[in-house]
């Protein structure tokens, strides 16, 4: 059985090739073993393998040039959000697996009536990674759709799709009814229900007492089976729209949220939809 001392007698490029079949955290750990391993683990042979095959296209589409001296430096740079495609998308690598994630900005989404300034506004939001976000003024029909192709994602990976949102202090009508959320790949559709904001508990109890039967008939009850927003590390909230498997075929993924009630609502701020690998 080979030991570390046996491996150290191999040529450096051979050690690098062996380490390229590990993963980024393992390569970093091996670099601490000895000076021989450090040189091999930091080589371009290793980190080229951890980079996506289309990394040159990704780098060339960045809105700001990336400066890097080694493939390891490039990998580390791509593990931070990178604005691409004119600033309408964000790209990032997972630092543990090297798998790809994308955020489609609100400008990349199909939002019903978003071109009507009476219904939606587009404005800068300090916390957003994008130049502008979409803020709902008032609508009775809420529909948000995002599309991405599996060909630009990491193959053979389970992905989740997440709508990234905030709710302004002037929000109204957003917690009255659940929205339909879905992810569609080819003829495969996964759907569910979600609320775009948390309902005040006292108000929920009062509505249940006064309108309990009506709420159940409209499919607005049983909130325990509905998805609700969760807080993100970047200060935004997210709702899971669904999940899908990115295989070897290049297919279109359609991700959507549609409000199934007809009450006027406003105050929803949409940053975009994130597609990222799920932990399994």
BELCOR-V391831 format. One record per residue. N is the residue number from 1. PHI is phi as a letter, one per 40 degrees, with the letter a starting at -180 (* if undefined). D_FIRST is the distance of its C-alpha to the first C-alpha in Angstrom with 2 decimals. Layout:
N:PHI:D_FIRST + N:PHI:D_FIRST
This chain:
1:*:0.00 + 2:c:3.80 + 3:b:6.51 + 4:d:10.15 + 5:c:11.29 + 6:c:9.21 + 7:c:10.65 + 8:c:13.96 + 9:c:14.58 + 10:c:14.86 + 11:d:18.47 + 12:d:19.72 + 13:c:20.72 + 14:c:17.26 + 15:c:15.98 + 16:c:19.13 + 17:c:18.58 + 18:c:15.19 + 19:c:17.01 + 20:c:19.92 + 21:c:18.20 + 22:c:18.15 + 23:a:21.57 + 24:d:24.05 + 25:c:23.39 + 26:c:19.61 + 27:c:20.42 + 28:c:22.93 + 29:c:20.63 + 30:c:18.12 + 31:c:21.25 + 32:c:21.81 + 33:c:18.65 + 34:a:20.04 + 35:c:22.60 + 36:c:20.13 + 37:c:18.72 + 38:c:22.32 + 39:c:23.59 + 40:c:20.94 + 41:c:21.26 + 42:c:25.04 + 43:c:25.35 + 44:c:27.48 + 45:d:24.68 + 46:c:23.07 + 47:c:26.38 + 48:c:28.03 + 49:c:25.60 + 50:c:26.62 + 51:c:30.29 + 52:c:32.28 + 53:c:33.16 + 54:b:36.83 + 55:c:36.46 + 56:c:38.92 + 57:c:41.59 + 58:c:41.04 + 59:c:41.35 + 60:c:44.44 + 61:c:46.11 + 62:c:45.85 + 63:c:49.32 + 64:b:48.25 + 65:d:46.15 + 66:c:42.58 + 67:b:41.73 + 68:a:38.10 + 69:b:36.46 + 70:b:32.87 + 71:c:31.27 + 72:c:29.87 + 73:c:33.46 + 74:c:34.64 + 75:d:32.16 + 76:c:33.35 + 77:c:36.94 + 78:c:36.54 + 79:c:35.30 + 80:b:38.90 + 81:d:41.81 + 82:b:43.06 + 83:c:46.52 + 84:b:46.72 + 85:f:49.32 + 86:g:52.31 + 87:g:51.23 + 88:c:51.48 + 89:b:47.77 + 90:b:44.93 + 91:b:41.29 + 92:a:38.19 + 93:c:34.41 + 94:c:32.47 + 95:c:30.49 + 96:c:27.58 + 97:b:27.28 + 98:g:29.30 + 99:c:31.58 + 100:c:35.25 + 101:b:38.32 + 102:b:41.98 + 103:b:45.23 + 104:c:48.36 + 105:c:51.34 + 106:d:54.56 + 107:c:55.99 + 108:c:53.43 + 109:c:54.47 + 110:c:57.37 + 111:b:59.53 + 112:d:62.78 + 113:g:65.83 + 114:c:63.79 + 115:c:66.16 + 116:c:69.12 + 117:c:69.66 + 118:c:71.65 + 119:b:68.65 + 120:b:65.62 + 121:b:65.25 + 122:b:62.63 + 123:a:62.09 + 124:c:59.59 + 125:b:57.68 + 126:d:56.33 + 127:c:53.12 + 128:c:52.31 + 129:c:49.91 + 130:b:52.40 + 131:d:55.89 + 132:a:57.70 + 133:b:57.25 + 134:c:59.49 + 135:b:61.73 + 136:c:63.63 + 137:c:67.35 + 138:a:68.54 + 139:a:67.87 + 140:b:68.29 + 141:b:65.55 + 142:b:62.10 + 143:a:59.68 + 144:b:56.59 + 145:b:54.33 + 146:b:51.27 + 147:b:49.50 + 148:a:46.16 + 149:b:44.19 + 150:c:40.66 + 151:c:40.02 + 152:c:39.80 + 153:c:37.41 + 154:c:33.66 + 155:c:32.94 + 156:f:31.84 + 157:b:32.67 + 158:c:34.99 + 159:b:37.74 + 160:b:40.59 + 161:b:44.00 + 162:b:45.95 + 163:c:49.53 + 164:c:49.88 + 165:a:53.27 + 166:b:55.56 + 167:b:58.85 + 168:c:61.78 + 169:c:64.21 + 170:c:66.83 + 171:c:64.85 + 172:a:66.71 + 173:g:66.26 + 174:c:62.47 + 175:b:61.86 + 176:c:64.54 + 177:a:62.52 + 178:c:58.96 + 179:c:57.73 + 180:c:55.97 + 181:b:52.51 + 182:a:50.56 + 183:b:47.76 + 184:b:48.38 + 185:b:46.02 + 186:g:47.73 + 187:c:49.41 + 188:b:47.10 + 189:b:48.81 + 190:b:47.68 + 191:b:50.53 + 192:a:51.53 + 193:b:53.97 + 194:a:53.77 + 195:c:56.13 + 196:c:56.15 + 197:a:57.17 + 198:c:57.36 + 199:c:60.69 + 200:d:62.54 + 201:c:62.28 + 202:c:66.02 + 203:c:66.97 + 204:c:64.64 + 205:c:66.24 + 206:c:69.72 + 207:c:69.04 + 208:c:67.62 + 209:c:70.84 + 210:c:73.18 + 211:b:71.49 + 212:d:68.98 + 213:c:70.08 + 214:c:70.41 + 215:c:66.94 + 216:c:65.39 + 217:c:67.40 + 218:c:66.18 + 219:g:62.54 + 220:b:62.31 + 221:c:61.50 + 222:f:58.34 + 223:c:56.76 + 224:c:53.81 + 225:c:52.56 + 226:b:53.10 + 227:c:50.72 + 228:b:51.87 + 229:c:50.93 + 230:b:48.13 + 231:c:47.86 + 232:b:45.49 + 233:c:44.06 + 234:c:46.40 + 235:g:49.49 + 236:c:50.28 + 237:b:50.16 + 238:a:48.42 + 239:b:48.99 + 240:c:46.36 + 241:c:47.96 + 242:i:45.22 + 243:b:41.80 + 244:a:40.56 + 245:b:37.49 + 246:c:36.97 + 247:c:35.75 + 248:c:35.58 + 249:c:39.37 + 250:c:41.68 + 251:b:44.09 + 252:c:46.68 + 253:b:46.23 + 254:b:49.52 + 255:b:49.49 + 256:a:52.78 + 257:b:54.80 + 258:b:58.34 + 259:c:60.79 + 260:c:62.41 + 261:c:65.48 + 262:b:68.47 + 263:c:69.21 + 264:c:69.60 + 265:a:66.64 + 266:a:65.69 + 267:g:63.62 + 268:c:60.20 + 269:b:58.26 + 270:b:55.59 + 271:c:52.93 + 272:i:50.95 + 273:b:48.24 + 274:b:44.56 + 275:b:41.88 + 276:a:38.45 + 277:c:35.18 + 278:c:35.27 + 279:c:32.70 + 280:b:31.27
